Amino acid sequence: MHLDFGTGDGAFALRRARSEPSTLVIGVDASAEGLREPSRKAAGKPARGGLANVLFGLLPLERAPGELVGLVDALTVLLPWGSLLRAVALPEAEGLARLRGLCKPGASLQVVFGYGPGDPLAVQALPGLQGEVRAAGLVQAYAAAGFEVTARSVGREEVGELPTTWAKKLAYSNNEREFVALTGVTR
């Protein structure tokens, strides 16, 4: 099972389900509004793009892992905002523990987040990965939550290649932004 946490408009989950028909893909988000259209698409007839291997649901980070405890083989958190961004970027121990609670041992993890000077998240708290100290701090915090990860800065071009609607908007905007990627597995 692949879980896309903070799925937004569900574009990534739909693409993943289409490219991996034998994998159950679940997209969850804290906002029900964005889940209506991808749910409608997924429920359609296969001839019209419907997919039997994708589901969408409402699950804010504060209620995770919920019924999905220990079921996830692959977890993505791509360009989150709000409490999910704070949890993965600052990082916050409770939020990371909730994400870890979703995963089986050995589950893969991909997190990509970005921020800029105008974002509500305090930029001072996120100095980026200019130094090894910041990267080491992220790696240590994730390790304390049960993840083995590597952290690196990523450019707009790489973010623009992520198969999400939001990635395209962020990568090609004129706003100053820094992006960070963490990849790894659960212990």
C-alpha positions in Angstrom: 0.0 0.0 0.0 1.2 3.5 -0.9 0.0 6.4 1.2 0.2 9.9 -0.1 -0.2 12.0 3.0 -1.4 15.6 2.3 -2.5 14.6 -1.2 -4.2 17.9 -2.0 -6.0 17.5 -5.3 -5.0 13.9 -5.5 -3.0 14.2 -8.8 0.0 12.3 -7.4 -2.1 9.5 -6.0 -4.0 9.1 -9.3 -0.8 9.0 -11.4 0.8 6.5 -9.0 -2.3 4.3 -9.1 -2.3 4.4 -12.9 1.4 3.6 -13.2 1.2 0.8 -10.6 -2.1 -1.1 -11.1 -1.1 -3.8 -8.6 -0.6 -1.3 -5.8 -3.3 0.1 -3.6 -2.8 3.9 -3.4 -4.5 5.9 -0.8 -4.5 9.7 -0.8 -5.4 11.4 2.5 -5.7 15.1 3.3 -7.0 17.3 6.1 -9.4 19.0 3.7 -12.3 17.2 2.2 -12.9 19.9 -0.4 -9.9 18.9 -2.6 -10.7 15.2 -2.4 -14.1 15.3 -4.1 -12.9 15.6 -7.7 -10.2 12.9 -7.5 -12.6 10.6 -5.7 -15.1 11.1 -8.5 -12.5 10.4 -11.2 -11.3 7.2 -9.4 -14.9 5.9 -9.1 -15.6 6.3 -12.8 -15.7 3.6 -15.4 -12.2 2.3 -16.4 -12.9 3.5 -20.0 -13.2 7.0 -18.6 -10.1 6.9 -16.4 -11.6 5.2 -13.3 -9.2 3.3 -11.2 -10.0 0.4 -8.8 -6.7 0.7 -6.9 -7.0 4.2 -5.5 -8.9 5.6 -2.6 -9.2 9.0 -1.0 -10.0 9.9 2.6 -10.0 12.6 5.2 -7.1 12.2 7.7 -5.5 15.2 9.3 -2.1 14.6 10.8 -3.6 15.2 14.3 -5.7 12.0 13.9 -3.1 9.8 12.3 -2.4 7.0 12.1 -6.1 6.0 12.8 -7.2 2.9 11.0 -4.1 2.8 8.9 -1.7 2.0 11.8 1.2 -0.1 10.5 -0.3 -0.8 7.1 1.8 1.4 4.8 4.6 0.1 2.5 5.4 3.5 1.0 4.7 7.0 2.3 5.0 10.2 0.5 4.6 13.7 1.9 5.0 16.1 -1.1 5.0 19.8 -0.6 2.8 20.0 2.5 1.6 23.1 4.3 0.2 23.9 7.7 0.7 21.5 10.5 2.0 18.8 8.2 4.7 21.2 6.9 5.7 22.1 10.5 5.8 18.4 11.4 8.2 17.4 8.6 10.2 20.6 8.3 10.9 21.8 11.8 10.6 18.7 12.5 8.1 18.0 15.3 8.5 14.8 17.2 4.8 14.1 17.7 4.0 14.7 14.0 6.8 12.4 12.9 5.7 9.7 15.3 2.2 9.9 13.8 3.6 9.4 10.3 5.8 6.6 11.5 2.8 4.9 13.1 1.3 4.5 9.6 4.2 2.5 8.3 5.4 -1.1 8.3 9.0 -1.7 9.2 11.1 -1.2 6.0 8.5 1.1 4.4 9.9 3.7 2.0 9.6 7.4 2.8 9.8 10.4 0.5 9.3 13.9 1.9 9.7 17.1 -0.1 9.0 20.4 1.4 9.5 24.0 0.4 9.2 27.4 2.0 10.0 31.0 1.3 10.2 34.4 3.1 6.4 35.1 2.8 5.3 31.7 4.3 3.7 31.6 7.7 6.3 29.1 8.8 9.0 31.1 10.5 11.9 31.1 8.0 14.4 31.6 10.9 13.4 28.2 12.2 14.2 26.7 8.8 17.6 28.0 7.7 17.8 25.4 5.0 20.5 22.9 4.3 23.4 25.4 3.6 25.3 23.6 6.4 25.8 20.1 7.4 24.5 20.9 10.8 20.9 21.5 9.5 20.9 18.3 7.5 22.3 16.3 10.5 19.6 17.8 12.7 16.8 16.6 10.3 18.4 13.2 10.0 18.6 12.9 13.8 15.1 14.0 14.4 13.7 11.5 11.9 15.9 8.8 13.4 14.4 9.5 16.8 11.0 8.9 15.2 12.0 5.6 13.6 13.1 6.7 10.1 16.5 6.3 8.5 16.7 9.2 6.0 19.1 11.3 4.0 18.4 15.0 3.6 19.4 17.3 0.7 18.5 20.6 -0.9 16.7 20.3 -4.2 16.3 22.8 -7.0 13.2 24.1 -8.7 13.9 21.8 -11.7 13.7 18.7 -9.6 10.6 19.9 -7.8 9.0 20.7 -11.1 9.4 17.0 -12.1 7.3 15.8 -9.2 4.0 14.6 -10.6 1.8 16.9 -8.6 -0.2 20.0 -9.5 1.3 22.0 -6.7 4.9 21.2 -7.7 4.4 22.8 -11.0 3.0 26.0 -9.5 5.8 26.3 -6.9 8.7 25.4 -9.3 7.7 27.9 -11.9 6.6 30.8 -9.7 8.8 33.8 -9.3 8.7 33.6 -5.5 11.9 32.9 -3.7 11.8 29.4 -2.3 14.0 26.7 -0.8 13.2 23.0 -1.2 14.4 20.1 0.9 14.0 16.4 0.1 14.3 13.5 2.6 14.3 9.9 1.5 14.7 6.7 3.4 12.9 3.9 5.2 11.3 3.0 8.5 13.1 0.9 11.1 
